[in-house]
Amino acid sequence: MLLTIGAIILLGTIMLTTNRGISNSSTVMLKTGFGIDQVSLAETVVEQAASLPFDQADIDDTLLTSPTQLTAANSLGYENNDPTDLDDYDDYNGRPGVANGFKLDSADLPTGKYYMKTQVHYVALNDLDPATWTTSQSFYKRLDVWVWNSVDTKDVVHMATVRGYWGF
């Protein structure tokens, strides 16, 4: 009888450990799916922005020779209050003065609803740190992209890229 009770306790312990392992694996797989989708969405935003002209002044392929020809730093964002008219790189900054200059967006995927926040700033070539963003025009803009899932809001993917203007 003691042997039978010991076997039942051992079997119960093995079953609980196995179930806990399966549950932990499922959680890890779900979070991995969130992470893959978040990175994919952030990369898509970066690629879409990179496919656009550097600045509104550059849309018609005008050769820019001075940073003062570029959009003023406090005016980065989409023009005419139209968030669907993304025609240059800094339109990913959103509308100035609204939501602190961030452009907010969302996407529905099979793993849930994802939210994206983007911001564009001019940077100096020798200092790309966001804490020292320059308020004057330069031939370099930094795009920051944040993506998070409505289910797991603690894990936020943050990507940043710097784009330079090159005229030939």
Steps between C-alpha positions, in 0.01 A plus 500: 500500500784740583657414167176586319466834685863584418440418132190723490693789663786452254259485203318814623830687537608400149163607355510841675857563387413402142190721496699794643765450230239490223330812640833687519587392145165629373558836671848527351369409153222760527743773611738400220214541252430847641868590473531382141192699400625808686841488331336441160268798542783727616718392208213561258459856628875563467503362143192701399654821635833427329324466163379861519690819411716642780303824536206692356754728327651194331178349358557635149868387504626852567867491598523639851827672583429635849317357799304825526309392187348212699179501704539685830558271798180613672298430182599136442194289436230454242378799309141627470391304810467188282647192674438285190717721276843363583715650225832563676713352780405740777126438450554211743531760773127562491340840539697758701341574837274194496587202723837663570594482133464122484325326215277229645367207302369147551480170316281194551682168463399144594699531825315815605487875457835678475567866562782697338644834595756680285701817538750680274766749603800665345828376647856617482734252331735496798222440757207271415376474859129592531573694820690754288276529195579817316237767447664623182486338159772255401549251220428216747165391643440231759182292489396324822231230486330341801264200460301321769215250519169570674528166684859536622567872546814446712712384207559793265723473194695820432691543175692805390664584170684803370463615142726746329437719199734447209468716191685430179 
